[in-house]
Amino acid sequence: MNHPRPLPAPAADLADPAFWKQPPAQRLARFAELRSEPRPAFFTERRATRHRPEQGFYALVRHADVLKASRLPRVFASAPGVTSPEPARWVRAVFGDSMVNLDGADHTRLRRIVQQAFTPRLLAETEVSIRELAVRIVDDMVAERPDEFVSAVASRMSFEVICAMLGVPDAYRYRIARQIDRASEHAGVRRSLGARLLSPGKGLRALARMELTVARLGRERRRRPTGDLISALVCADLDGERLTYRQLGSFFSLLLVAGVETTRNAIAHALALLLDHPDQHSLLLSDFEKYADGAVDEIVRHSTPIIQFRRTVTTRYAMSGHTFLPGDKVMLLYASANRDASVFTDPDAFDITRDPNPHLGYGGGGPHYCLGAHLARLEIKAVLRELLTRPLTLRTLGEPELGTSNFDHRVRKQHFAFDVTKP
């Protein structure tokens, strides 16, 4: 079978940074058009020249295709990297490979060590701390009356949960929070050469400082374990193996950036979604415990905090009318899959009673399904419980300020106000 010629890229080019500056509704409309195409569309990121071939990616936009690719790691590999641009070889040599960029035995071994460290006792303690933290954050919000929701509530919740679970001392937290912002600031954003030259290695320096911090903590906890996740990771022994300090640093960075950013964005989107849909807000308030779990899943589906991950094809494989060849790059577009009308009735509607809701907000299953999905759900639910079941009247002030990225659906700022009502 010949390799079919790629479909020409549509007018709205997913490889063009300008596409990702469009309002979400316009991007979703383009995804809907792509889902109707007979086979995956190809987008050129770098034109062919005399000395180098054309480079680009195929966009997988249908729910079934993203699900299948997620569960076929032998065909659609995470290595050498799931983000764009892929990590350079020297970066991988210095920092090591993140678990999210590994496949096969290497990924399985690291994931088993990490899963062993998530003991029932640790998870039970984390659940208690999540509920207590949500109470404290909303208490502080009521007392201090901030006007910006992301920094006052959403960021605090996700960051402090991760730090408490890891056992990061309070003295380290402000510095680490700044490093997270710097490390993830340009994720999925293609910058000009001038911008890259003005701030060379800014994100990598932040990443290096985070990994040095956790290596220092790891050495301390190996000598004197304290029952937190870092202690469990450095002391875990699986068939004679445990995390090296470099692997610990890489996992720490992944957990902080992925765990903090994604949950923060889901909580930030939750506020606007519920207040923009008063019928759903009222329904959730009518019986919080009955509807909360469904609301959390619908918030994640509708907002899709992680827009896409990349994969690299390892072997010839036919799917959806196209034959992929080794070396082809594909983009798994979760943001499109979560609006697929063949799976979700009225997919653009926000419906907290949606059942079933097989969204791909935590990945499409397979070996890379999000390790923190359960904790993320608990965090979102805990914050909503405190915000919505207290005598508070919340309102957003203007539209959320969104980041420009093809990687995460980031809310930079959401101004809001509230009144404390008498019971």
N, C-alpha and C positions, 0 to 999 in steps of 0.2 A: 504493500500500500504506500502510495506517495504521501509525503507530508503535505497536507492541504495548505494552500496559500492563505495566510492570515487575512481575516476580514479587515478592511481599512478602519482606522480609528474614527469614531464618530466626531462630530463637530466639537462636542464637549470632551476634551482630551484628558483622561485620568492621569496622564503623565505630565500634564502641564500644571505647575503650581497655581495658576490662575483659577483652575477648576475648583481647587480646595478653598478658595477665598469666597466662593459663591455661598449664598444662604443654604442651610441644610435642605430645605424643600426643593431647591433646584437640583442639588446633587441627587436626592432621592428620585426625582423625576427621571434623571438620566439613567440611574440604576434600573428603573423599571423598563426603560427602553432597551437596555442591554439584556435584560432577562428575556425579552421577546426575540432576540437574535437567534439564529439557528445553531450557532456554535460560539464559543468564547471569543471575544474581540481581543485583538493585539494592540498594544500601545507602545510606541517607540519612545524610549528615553534618551537614546543617543544614536544618531544617524551613522550609517556605515561610511567609512572612508577607505582609502587605499590600504591603510595599515591595520584597520580594526573592523570587526563585523558589526552589524546593527545590533543594538541591545534594547531590550524592552521586556514586557511581561504580558501574559494573558490574564484577563480579569475573570475570575470565577464568581458569578453573581447570583446563581440560583441556590436555594437552600439545599437541594439534593446534591449538587456538585461540591459545595463547601463541606457538607457533612461527609461525603465519600472521600474527598481529598484529605480531610482531617484524620480519617481512620485508615489511611493507606500510607503510613510513613515510609514504607519501603519504596514507594513510588514518588511521593511528594515529601521530600526531606526538608527538615528544618535547617540543617547545615548547608552552607556556611553561615547563614544568618536569616532571621525572620523579619528584620526591619530593613528599611532602605535609607541610606546606603548600607550595604553589608559591612560588618566590622572588618577593618583591614587586617592582614595577616600579622603585622607587628602588634596591633592592639590585642589580638587573640593570644599572641605569645606572651605579652606583658601581663594581661589581666586574666587570662584563662578563658575557657568557653563557658558562657552562661548555660545553665540547664536548658533554657528555652531554645538554644541553638544546637542542641545535641540530638543524636538519633541512636537507635539500636541499643547495644549493650551498655555503652557509656551513659546514655540517658537513663536507662533502667536502673543501673547501679546507683547513680546519684539520687534518683527519685526514691529508691527504696531506703537509702540512708536517711533522707529527709523525712519520709513518711514514718519511719521508726521513731524519729524524734518528736513527732506530733502525738504524744502519749494521751490517753484518755484523761489523765489528771490535768495535763497542761491545757487541753481543749476545754475542760470543764471550768478551770480557773479563768480562762480567757472569756468564756461566755458570761461569767459573773462580772468580770471587769468591764466588758462592753456595756452591760446594762448600767453599771455604776457610772461609767464615764459619760454616757448619754445624759443621765440625770445632771451630772456636774456641768456639762457643756451648756445645757439649756438653762440651768440656774445662772450661770455666768452671763449668758446672753440676756436674760431678763434683767439682771442687775446692771450690766454695763451698757445695754441698748446700742449695740453696733448697728451700722447701716449697710454692711457688706457681708453676705451670707457665706461665701466660700471660705474666707479666712477665719471667720468667727465660729463656724459650725462644721462645714463639710471637711475642710482640711484638718481641723483639730481632731475630729473623730477618727479618721483613717490613720493619721500619723501616730497618734498617741496609742491606739490599739496595737499597732505593729511594734512600736518601741517597747510597750509594756510586755508584750508577748516575748520579744527577743531578750528583754532585760537590759535595754539601753539606759544607762544612768541619766537622770535629769540634766546633769551638767553638760552632756554631749548633745542634747536634743536640738537646741536652737541651731547649732553649727551644722548638724546633719540635715535639718530641714532646708537650710539654704543650699546645701550641696545637692539635695534631691532636685530642687528647682533648677539649679544650673545644669545638672546632668540630663534632665529631661526637657529642657526649655526648647530645643530645636528638633525633638524627635519627629520624624516624618516631614520635616520642612526642608525644602531644597533652597539653600541660600546662594547668593551671588558669590563670585570669587572674592570680591572686595570685602564682603561681610565675613567670609571665612578667614581672610588674612588679618582682619582687624581683631578678631578674637580667637587666635589659634589655640585649639586644644582646651577651650574653656570647660566643655562638658567632660572631657577626659580627665582634666585635673580634678574636677569635683568627684568623679568616679574613683580616682586614685585615693583621694583623701578619705572617702567613705570606706574603701577597702582597707586602708591602713588603720582606720578606727576600729573596724570589726576584728582585724587581726590582733590588735592590742587587747580588745575585750576577750577574744578567743583564748589567748594565752593565759589571761587572768582566770577565766572560767575553767580551763583545763586543770589549773592548779587548785582552784577553789570553786567547784560547781555550786550554783545557787538555785537550781531548779527551773531556770528559764530556758527558752528555746536555744540560745547560743550555747548554754551549758550542755543541753541535750545533743546538739549537733557536733560539738567538739569531742564529746565523750561517747557518742554512738559508735557501736562496734558491730558491723554486719559482715560476718564471715571474715573477720580479721581486718576489715577496712573501715575507715572513718574519713570524714572530710579533712582535706588539707586546709591550711590557712588561706591559700589562694582560692580553693573551691568554696570555702566559707564566705570569703569576701565577695565572690561572684554571686553566690546565692543571696547574701545579704543585700547586695545592690538590686538584684532582681526583685526581691520581696519588698524592699522599700519603694522602688520606683513603680513597679507594677501594682503592688498591693495598695500603696497610698494613692497613686494617681487615679487608678480606675474606680476605686470606691469613692474617692472624693468627688469625681465627676458624676457618678451615679446619684449621690446624695444631692449634689447641686442641681442636676436636672430634675430630681424628684420634686423639689420645691416649686419650680415653674410649672411642671406638668400637672401637679395636683391643683395649683391655684388657677391655672388656665382652663381646667376642666372641673368646674364647680359640682357637676353631677357626680363625678367620680370621687371628688373630695368628700362630698356629703355621704356617699355610700360607704366609704372607708370609715368615716367618723361614726356611722350608725352602728357598726360592730367591728371594732378595730381587729380583734383577734381572729374573727372569721375571714376578713378580707385582706389582712396585711401580707400574708405570704404571696397571694396572687398579685397584690399591688407591687411588691418588690420585683417579682419576675417581669411584670409588664413595664415597670420603669426601666429595667435593664434592657429588655427587648426594644422598647421604643427609642431609648437614647443611645444604645449600643456604645458604651464608653471606649472600647477598642474597635476602631473602624476596620482594620485589616491586619493580617500577617502575611508574610511572603513564604513561599516554598520553592524548592529547586527540584526539578524532575530528574530522577536517577535512571529511568529505564523507559523504553518505548511503551506508551499506554494510550488506549483509545477511550475517550469519554465525551459524551454530549456532542457527537458529530465531528470531533477533532482528534487527531493523533498527536499526542505530545511526544517529544524526543528528549533524550538525555541532555541536560544543561538548560532546558527551557525554564524560564521563571514564571511563576503564577502568583497572583494576588488573591487570597481568600477574603472576599469582601463580606464580612459579618454584617455590616450596615445594610447591605443589599439583601442578604439571605434572610434577615429578620423582618423584611417587608415583602417577602415573596407571597403573592396572592394565592399560589397553589397550595400553600401550607397554612396561611393565616387569613381568616375571613376579615374583610375590611381592614387590611394591614396597617393603614395610616391612622386608624382610630386608636385612641388610648382607652383601653378597657381592662379594668383591674379584675374582672370576672372571667377573662379569657381562659378557656380550658378545653383542650390542652393548650399548652404554651411551650412548644419545643424550640425555644429561641436558642441562638448560638452565642449569646452574650459572654459566656465563659469558655468559648471554643466549641468545636464540633465533636467533642468526645475524643477517643483515641488516647495515646500516651501523653499528649500535651494538654489534656483537659486541666483547667485551672485548679491548682492545689488549694487555693484560698476561697473557692466559691462559697463554701458553707459559712465561713467567717464573714465574707462580704455581705451575704444575705442578712446575717445577724446584725451587722453594723447598721445597714440601711433601715432595717425594721426597728432597731432600738432608737435611732434618731427620730424616725417618724412617730413612734409612740410618744416620745416626750414632746415633740412639737405640736402634735395634733390632739392629744388627749388632755392637755392642760388648757386652762381658760385663756387662750391666746387667739387673737385675730391677726393672721399673717397676711401680708400683701407684698407682691414684687413691685419694684419701682423701675420700670423700663425692661427692655429685653436683656437676656444674659449676654455678657461680652464673651464671645467664643474665641478660642485660639485658632490659628491657621495651620492645619496639619492634616496629612493623609493617614495618620497613624491613630491618634486618639481624639475623641470628641470632647475636647477640654473646655470647661467653663472657667474662664479667668476671673470674672467678677459677676456677681449677681446682687445688685442693690435691693434692699428690702426694708420693710418697716413692720411694726406690729403694735398692737394694743393689748394690754392685760385687762381682760374682762372680769367682772365680778361674777362669781358662781351664782 
